[in-house]
Amino acid sequence: MSRRTFFAFVSPSVIIMLLLMVLPLVTAVWLGFNFITFKNLATPQWVGLDNYSEVLSDPEFWASLRFTVLYIVITVPLEILIGFFIALLLDQVTKFRGVFIAASLLPFIVTPVVGTLMFRNVFDRTGLYTYLLRILFDYKLTMNTETVPLLIMLHGIWYSTPFAMITLFAGLQSLPQEPVEAATVDGANLFQKIWYVVIPHLRSLFIFIALIGIMDAYRVFDSIYVLTKQNPLFKADTVMYYNFKMALSFGQLGKANAMSILTVIGIFVVLIPFLVITYRQQTEER
Amino acid sequence: MERVKNPFLRFGIYVILIGWILYSIIPFGWTVLTSIKRPIDANARVPMILGFQATPNNYTELWLNEPLKDFAPFGIGLLALILVLIVVAVLSKNWQRVSRPAVAAAIVLVLVGALLLLPKLTNMAEFYGYFLNSIIVTVGTVVISISIGCLGGYGLARYTGILSVVILVAALAFRALPRMAFVLPYYFLGQMTGLYDTYLLLILTLVAVNQPFTLWMLRSFFMEVPREIEEAAMMDGAGRLQSFLRVIVPITWPGIITTGLFTLLLAYNEFLLARILTQSNWTLPVAIAQYTSGEDASHLTVAAAGSISITLPIIFVIIVFQKYLVKGLASGAVKG
């Protein structure tokens, strides 16, 4: 394909990405240097690095970052572990496979706001799980500063495990038979086969899922919005949610933009090695 | 992997899988029950699984401005419509002779007809307006995103220059960025240009944030097509664009549907963009989020009815397109 034809084909996509991704990012950087609220949208006031230093010295910002990291560290490994376990079990079954897959896709595919509402319903004052916790374990569940962050993480696992499960299940389908058979001949038991044959085979998938999981957990928003909205004192702000509050509840658009730019820099530190690997891979393949 | 033979272990596997399914779907089942309860039953101290009096009131309160005196004809009509759609969906899997486009066209016609007819028959509430907004935004996003995504994805699959790798990696980087970094500038730029609270701004921004994922996924499908195929078409005198539209698109149609499906879900489910970029033209996720903090006793049941109303189209999509969904997830390029 000639260079000119290539430009003709990609130009609509590239133009829309330049206009609506690159331009907004530049705008965000610029807005971050200004004092701007909903009242002076048209007349921002240049304040230099003030917004950045304010964000970096804001204890709430660090608290939200801490909670985000905690959320990532807890949900992503559990998501992969449970997803892999269920994928292994599903691989053993042929009957009703379609039903199992369709039903477990539901939490992942449903509108996140709605899914969180449903998830909250069962843990609500009058919910089914609240009742079961009460009669089975004599535990009285209330929404407070300890249970709400826990519920947020539990929801995170409920929501994202199906993705890990389906991806790993598809990976298991492509597992070559020979090494497994060879391991059987060598007398390996089931766990040894999983540990020495299956897991190495799926390694790149595990990395891929972890990466997507980290990226998505880093910007988790919808579930926090639904689960903390009744009471802002639950102390479960993630970076994204605190950023949103800074803009919409406090009206500090300049400071909020500075915060977005800082979070962008944060995720890039994590991502750069991966981007470099992808770049090398693609350059070799072409 | 080979199968476990021990019958006790096999039984255990099924037990765990069924437990997993229950864990996945109990919140849905519970919400379905709540949505047909009277507020007094929904707020009972001991949760009622059976033995409450079922009522359609939550749905009518959500969708209609004036309470219906007689729900029966309306409800039966609605049930019939849903039933027809499900039957068509299930049958369409088995019909080999009837062309797919014909089935799709029939479904679209039935739906559009029903949507236009409804407000004429009764006085629909605001929620219906949000529903229409969601449909307009979703359809607009899918059409634009897939059209330009196909062209771009094809270009990226066929061009061997370094620029194509640069665009791909840049797109991947954009895919990773937190939405807030775009949304606030969108708000600002929208206010400055007067596009704030229009369908156009929401659709274009949705297209943009989904473009990286769309490009990557469509490119992977176009890569699977051997170059010889369009080279043969071009030998016969067709231009690059013509051979792409006439030869490549028909072959990769399943992949394009898969990508379209994920774009549809992403657009339909998007909350943050719609929350910040609209004021009156709310979409469904923004509307339902307002029910999270109601005070009166019925907000729980009405919110449940809203949740189920939003979820039903998605369940329909899962039933019809499960094959494409799993294929898309398995191809590994997914998730916007």
Interface residues (C-beta under 8 A of the other chain):
Chain A: M1 R3 T5 F6 A8 F9 V10 P12 S13 V14 I16 M17 L19 L20 M21 L23 P24 L25 T27 A28 L31 L41 A42 I86 L88 L89 L90 D91 Q92 V93 G98 F100 I101 A102 A103 S104 L105 L106 P107 I109 V110 T111 P112 V113 V114 G115 L117 M118 F119 N121 V122 D124 T126 G127 L128 Y131 W158 P162 F163 I166 T167 A170 L172 Q173 L175 V180 T184 L190 K193 V198 L205 F208 I212 M215 D216 Y218 R219 F221 D222 Y225 V226 K229 Q230 V239 M240 N243 F244 A247 L248 L253 A256 N257 M259 S260 I261 T263 V264 I267 F268 L271 L275 T278 Y279 Q282 T283 R286
Chain B: M1 E2 R3 V4 R10 I13 Y14 I16 L17 W20 I21 Y23 S24 I25 I26 P27 F28 W30 T31 T34 A42 N43 A44 R45 V46 P47 I49 S147 I148 G149 L151 G152 Y154 G155 L156 R158 Y159 T160 G161 I162 L163 S164 V165 I167 L168 V169 A170 A171 L172 A173 F174 R175 A176 L177 P178 R179 M180 A181 F182 L184 P185 Y186 F188 L189 Q191 M192 L204 T205 V207 A208 V209 Q211 P212 L215 R240 L265 Y268 N269 F271 L272 I276 L284 P285 I288 A289 Y291 T292 S293 L300 A303 A304 S307 I310 T311 I314 I315 V317 I318 I319 Q322 L325 V326 L329 A330 G332 V334 K335
